[in-house]
Amino acid sequence: MKRVIKKYALNILWIILFAIIAIYFSLRGEYQDIMAVLGGIDVFWLIVIILLAIVPYLFDGLILTIFARIYKKTYRLKQGIVNALSGGFFNGITPFASGGQFAQVYIFKKQGVETTSGIGILLMNFIVYQIAMVFYTLLILIFKFNKFYTEFSSFVSLALIGFAINAVVIFGLLFGAISHRFQRFLTGTVLLIGHKLHIVKNYEVSKVNLDQKILDFRRELGIMSKHKGTIAVIFVLFLIRLTILYSIPFFTMLSLGRSLPFSEYFDYVGISAFIYMITSFIPIPGASGGSEATYVLLYSYVMGNVMASSSMLIWRFATYYLVMLAGGLTFSLNREINRRTGDELL
């Protein structure tokens, strides 16, 4: 337990270090101009931004509640929100957001949902979320590709790679779950080629793990097929959640006194989606450093460097540090999670 606490503490220190470095380079040479811009921030729009940063986690809580009620009819919305915020905290302090699901399974157990059911809920949540995210990004690529590629082609290429990886992973697992022949192709031919190319280190272990993951997917798809209406509702909720999250940079500009026509709204949403797609592959807790730098580089095309840096500071505070604080406090202070039952988180 102490070793894990030390690991989390070290991750938080890395987050702080990379954030300081990123902010230093963002402010360097333009500190006074950026501080002058931030000094005129509109408090009303700042409150709106803070609310917009929290609302996606309320959606996550609602979605977890809907899924959980498949297994436990008495599961409450408050429990789902607590689980979502706590999961956001652990995602934020672990590389590739790898710690959130482990913590959420533990929280589900504390909330009276069996471990196997908790794993199933998170797996269904992952499947629908990934499909929604791929679909959302696909729409942006269809309607905004020419404009974005003309303005920042190299970053669009990175976003395309991220989109392709996410699409291949989710649809590969889905097809593998549907088709036993495709499963054998994935676990046999594809993994074996990866092993020979030294991409996959241990072929046998990787094969067992992938087979198990596909088996889990197959089981959850069977459950989802019995709740098609519920899945459709959750898919729409995820699309709304993503829209809210991706909208925040637009509102940061309003908070800084820049009057923007609504016609530019979807440009801001599209760039934000690209940022999340690109930074999801940065192996640093919270993608610290990379998120800030990518934000400034991309939005400087439409805002200018001073406004982009000012906007980034507001965006990062609201969508990451504030949410981390809310999630950490929720996990630490929630009585249901912290009651003593003999279980340990790690």
KAVEN-V485871 format. One record per residue. N is the residue number from 1. RES is the residue in three letters. PSI is psi in radians with two decimals (* if undefined). OMEGA is omega in whole degrees, -180 to 180 (999 if undefined). BURIAL is b if it has 24 or more other ideal C-beta (glycine too) atoms within 12 Angstrom, else e. Layout:
[[N	RES	PSI	OMEGA	BURIAL] [N	RES	PSI	OMEGA	BURIAL]]
//
This chain:
[[1	MET	-0.80	180	e] [2	LYS	-0.67	-179	e] [3	ARG	-0.70	-180	e] [4	VAL	-0.71	177	e] [5	ILE	-0.71	178	e] [6	LYS	-0.67	179	e] [7	LYS	-0.78	178	e] [8	TYR	-0.72	179	b] [9	ALA	-0.70	178	e] [10	LEU	-0.71	178	e] [11	ASN	-0.71	179	b] [12	ILE	-0.68	177	b] [13	LEU	-0.70	177	e] [14	TRP	-0.74	178	b] [15	ILE	-0.85	-179	b] [16	ILE	-0.76	-179	e] [17	LEU	-0.89	-178	e] [18	PHE	-0.59	177	b] [19	ALA	-0.75	179	b] [20	ILE	-0.75	180	e] [21	ILE	-0.80	-178	e] [22	ALA	-0.75	-180	b] [23	ILE	-0.65	178	b] [24	TYR	-0.84	-179	e] [25	PHE	-0.50	178	e] [26	SER	-0.60	-177	b] [27	LEU	-0.31	-173	b] [28	ARG	2.20	177	e] [29	GLY	-0.24	-178	e] [30	GLU	0.41	-174	e] [31	TYR	-0.86	-176	e] [32	GLN	-0.72	179	e] [33	ASP	-0.74	-179	e] [34	ILE	-0.74	178	b] [35	MET	-0.61	178	e] [36	ALA	-0.71	178	e] [37	VAL	-0.82	-179	b] [38	LEU	-0.50	179	b] [39	GLY	-0.39	180	e] [40	GLY	0.36	-175	e] [41	ILE	2.45	178	b] [42	ASP	2.03	-175	e] [43	VAL	-0.64	179	e] [44	PHE	-0.87	-179	e] [45	TRP	-0.52	175	b] [46	LEU	-0.72	177	b] [47	ILE	-0.72	177	e] [48	VAL	-0.76	-180	b] [49	ILE	-0.76	179	b] [50	ILE	-0.73	178	b] [51	LEU	-0.74	179	e] [52	LEU	-0.54	179	b] [53	ALA	-0.54	-180	b] [54	ILE	-0.61	-175	b] [55	VAL	-0.72	178	b] [56	PRO	-0.56	179	b] [57	TYR	-0.46	173	b] [58	LEU	-0.67	174	b] [59	PHE	-0.76	178	b] [60	ASP	-0.73	179	b] [61	GLY	-0.73	178	b] [62	LEU	-0.75	-179	b] [63	ILE	-0.77	177	b] [64	LEU	-0.65	179	b] [65	THR	-0.78	179	b] [66	ILE	-0.79	178	b] [67	PHE	-0.76	-176	b] [68	ALA	-0.57	-179	b] [69	ARG	-0.20	171	e] [70	ILE	-0.58	-177	b] [71	TYR	-0.57	-177	b] [72	LYS	1.85	-173	b] [73	LYS	-0.42	-176	e] [74	THR	0.11	-180	e] [75	TYR	2.32	-172	b] [76	ARG	2.69	179	e] [77	LEU	-0.69	179	e] [78	LYS	-0.72	178	e] [79	GLN	-0.69	179	b] [80	GLY	-0.71	180	b] [81	ILE	-0.73	177	b] [82	VAL	-0.75	-180	b] [83	ASN	-0.75	-178	b] [84	ALA	-0.81	180	b] [85	LEU	-0.74	179	b] [86	SER	-0.72	177	b] [87	GLY	-0.65	177	b] [88	GLY	-0.65	178	b] [89	PHE	-0.85	-177	b] [90	PHE	-0.55	173	b] [91	ASN	-0.66	-176	b] [92	GLY	-0.38	-177	b] [93	ILE	0.17	179	b] [94	THR	2.55	179	b] [95	PRO	2.45	-180	b] [96	PHE	0.39	-179	e] [97	ALA	0.75	-172	b] [98	SER	-0.23	-174	e] [99	GLY	-0.23	-174	b] [100	GLY	-0.82	-176	b] [101	GLN	-0.67	178	b] [102	PHE	-0.79	179	b] [103	ALA	-0.66	-178	b] [104	GLN	-0.61	175	b] [105	VAL	-0.74	177	b] [106	TYR	-0.76	-179	b] [107	ILE	-0.74	176	b] [108	PHE	-0.75	180	b] [109	LYS	-0.74	178	b] [110	LYS	-0.50	-178	b] [111	GLN	0.13	176	b] [112	GLY	0.24	177	e] [113	VAL	2.19	-177	b] [114	GLU	2.65	-176	e] [115	THR	-0.80	-179	e] [116	THR	-0.66	178	e] [117	SER	-0.70	178	b] [118	GLY	-0.74	177	b] [119	ILE	-0.73	179	b] [120	GLY	-0.71	179	b] [121	ILE	-0.83	-178	b] [122	LEU	-0.55	178	b] [123	LEU	-0.76	176	b] [124	MET	-0.72	178	b] [125	ASN	-0.77	179	b] [126	PHE	-0.79	-178	b] [127	ILE	-0.90	-176	b] [128	VAL	-0.68	179	b] [129	TYR	-0.80	-179	b] [130	GLN	-0.71	178	b] [131	ILE	-0.74	180	b] [132	ALA	-0.74	-178	b] [133	MET	-0.75	178	b] [134	VAL	-0.74	179	b] [135	PHE	-0.76	-179	b] [136	TYR	-0.82	180	b] [137	THR	-0.64	178	b] [138	LEU	-0.73	178	b] [139	LEU	-0.74	179	e] [140	ILE	-0.75	180	b] [141	LEU	-0.64	-179	b] [142	ILE	-0.80	-172	e] [143	PHE	-0.36	-174	e] [144	LYS	0.09	-173	b] [145	PHE	-0.88	-176	e] [146	ASN	-0.78	-179	e] [147	LYS	-0.84	-177	e] [148	PHE	-0.67	-178	b] [149	TYR	-0.60	178	e] [150	THR	-0.66	-174	e] [151	GLU	-0.67	180	e] [152	PHE	1.34	-174	b] [153	SER	-0.67	-177	e] [154	SER	-0.66	-180	e] [155	PHE	-0.60	176	b] [156	VAL	-0.64	178	b] [157	SER	-0.74	177	e] [158	LEU	-0.74	178	b] [159	ALA	-0.66	178	b] [160	LEU	-0.69	177	b] [161	ILE	-0.81	178	e] [162	GLY	-0.75	178	b] [163	PHE	-0.79	-178	b] [164	ALA	-0.73	180	e] [165	ILE	-0.82	179	e] [166	ASN	-0.74	-179	b] [167	ALA	-0.76	-180	b] [168	VAL	-0.75	-179	e] [169	VAL	-0.91	-175	b] [170	ILE	-0.77	-178	b] [171	PHE	-0.49	173	b] [172	GLY	-0.79	178	b] [173	LEU	-0.68	179	b] [174	LEU	-0.81	179	b] [175	PHE	-0.64	177	b] [176	GLY	-0.64	179	b] [177	ALA	-0.57	-179	b] [178	ILE	-0.72	-174	e] [179	SER	2.09	176	e] [180	HIS	-0.57	179	e] [181	ARG	-0.76	179	e] [182	PHE	-0.61	176	e] [183	GLN	-0.79	179	b] [184	ARG	-0.60	177	e] [185	PHE	-0.76	-180	e] [186	LEU	-0.88	-174	b] [187	THR	-0.31	178	b] [188	GLY	-1.37	-173	e] [189	THR	-0.93	-174	e] [190	VAL	-0.87	-180	b] [191	LEU	-0.66	-179	b] [192	LEU	-0.72	176	e] [193	ILE	-0.76	177	e] [194	GLY	-0.66	179	e] [195	HIS	-0.73	-180	e] [196	LYS	-0.47	177	e] [197	LEU	0.06	179	e] [198	HIS	0.44	173	e] [199	ILE	-0.70	177	e] [200	VAL	2.06	-175	e] [201	LYS	-0.97	-177	e] [202	ASN	1.82	-174	e] [203	TYR	-0.81	-176	e] [204	GLU	-0.80	180	e] [205	VAL	-0.75	180	e] [206	SER	-0.67	179	e] [207	LYS	-0.78	179	b] [208	VAL	-0.78	-179	e] [209	ASN	-0.75	-180	e] [210	LEU	-0.71	177	b] [211	ASP	-0.75	-179	b] [212	GLN	-0.70	180	e] [213	LYS	-0.74	179	b] [214	ILE	-0.67	177	b] [215	LEU	-0.75	177	e] [216	ASP	-0.76	178	b] [217	PHE	-0.76	-178	b] [218	ARG	-0.75	179	b] [219	ARG	-0.78	-178	e] [220	GLU	-0.57	176	b] [221	LEU	-0.61	177	b] [222	GLY	-0.73	178	e] [223	ILE	-0.77	-178	b] [224	MET	-0.59	-179	b] [225	SER	-0.36	179	e] [226	LYS	-0.11	-178	e] [227	HIS	0.88	-175	e] [228	LYS	-0.71	179	e] [229	GLY	-0.72	178	e] [230	THR	-0.76	-180	e] [231	ILE	-0.68	179	b] [232	ALA	-0.74	178	e] [233	VAL	-0.78	-179	e] [234	ILE	-0.67	177	b] [235	PHE	-0.78	178	b] [236	VAL	-0.72	179	e] [237	LEU	-0.70	178	b] [238	PHE	-0.68	178	b] [239	LEU	-0.72	177	b] [240	ILE	-0.75	180	b] [241	ARG	-0.83	-179	b] [242	LEU	-0.69	179	b] [243	THR	-0.76	179	b] [244	ILE	-0.84	-179	b] [245	LEU	-0.78	-178	b] [246	TYR	-0.25	-179	b] [247	SER	-0.32	-170	b] [248	ILE	-0.75	178	b] [249	PRO	-0.62	177	b] [250	PHE	-0.75	-178	b] [251	PHE	-0.41	175	b] [252	THR	-0.60	179	b] [253	MET	-0.65	176	b] [254	LEU	-0.66	180	b] [255	SER	-0.41	-180	b] [256	LEU	0.16	174	b] [257	GLY	0.10	179	e] [258	ARG	2.11	178	b] [259	SER	2.08	-176	e] [260	LEU	2.40	174	b] [261	PRO	2.58	-178	e] [262	PHE	-0.36	180	e] [263	SER	-0.38	179	e] [264	GLU	-0.10	-175	e] [265	TYR	-0.86	-176	e] [266	PHE	-0.34	171	b] [267	ASP	-0.78	179	b] [268	TYR	-0.72	178	b] [269	VAL	-0.75	-179	b] [270	GLY	-0.77	179	b] [271	ILE	-0.72	179	b] [272	SER	-0.73	178	b] [273	ALA	-0.71	178	b] [274	PHE	-0.70	-180	b] [275	ILE	-0.82	-180	b] [276	TYR	-0.62	180	b] [277	MET	-0.74	-179	b] [278	ILE	-0.81	-173	b] [279	THR	-0.18	179	b] [280	SER	-0.27	-179	b] [281	PHE	0.17	177	b] [282	ILE	2.06	-172	b] [283	PRO	0.79	179	e] [284	ILE	2.41	179	b] [285	PRO	2.20	-180	b] [286	GLY	0.16	-175	b] [287	ALA	0.61	-176	b] [288	SER	2.45	-177	b] [289	GLY	-0.99	-179	b] [290	GLY	-0.69	180	b] [291	SER	-0.82	-179	b] [292	GLU	-0.79	-178	b] [293	ALA	-0.77	180	b] [294	THR	-0.70	179	b] [295	TYR	-0.89	-178	b] [296	VAL	-0.75	-178	b] [297	LEU	-0.75	-177	b] [298	LEU	-0.83	-175	b] [299	TYR	-0.28	176	b] [300	SER	-0.40	178	b] [301	TYR	-0.57	-177	b] [302	VAL	-0.34	-177	b] [303	MET	-0.46	-166	b] [304	GLY	2.72	-171	e] [305	ASN	-0.76	-178	b] [306	VAL	-0.83	-180	b] [307	MET	-0.65	179	b] [308	ALA	-0.75	179	b] [309	SER	-0.73	178	b] [310	SER	-0.77	179	b] [311	SER	-0.70	-179	b] [312	MET	-0.72	-179	b] [313	LEU	-0.71	178	b] [314	ILE	-0.84	-179	b] [315	TRP	-0.83	-177	b] [316	ARG	-0.68	178	b] [317	PHE	-0.83	-175	b] [318	ALA	-0.79	-172	b] [319	THR	-0.27	-178	b] [320	TYR	-1.13	-173	b] [321	TYR	-0.73	179	b] [322	LEU	-0.76	179	b] [323	VAL	-0.68	176	b] [324	MET	-0.77	180	b] [325	LEU	-0.80	180	b] [326	ALA	-0.74	-180	b] [327	GLY	-0.73	179	b] [328	GLY	-0.76	178	b] [329	LEU	-0.69	179	e] [330	THR	-0.82	-179	b] [331	PHE	-0.67	-176	b] [332	SER	-0.56	-171	e] [333	LEU	-0.25	-178	e] [334	ASN	2.15	-174	b] [335	ARG	-0.67	-178	e] [336	GLU	-0.73	180	b] [337	ILE	-0.69	-171	b] [338	ASN	0.11	175	e] [339	ARG	2.55	-177	e] [340	ARG	2.06	178	e] [341	THR	0.09	-176	e] [342	GLY	-0.19	178	e] [343	ASP	2.69	175	e] [344	GLU	2.56	-180	e] [345	LEU	-0.68	-175	e] [346	LEU	*	999	e]]
//
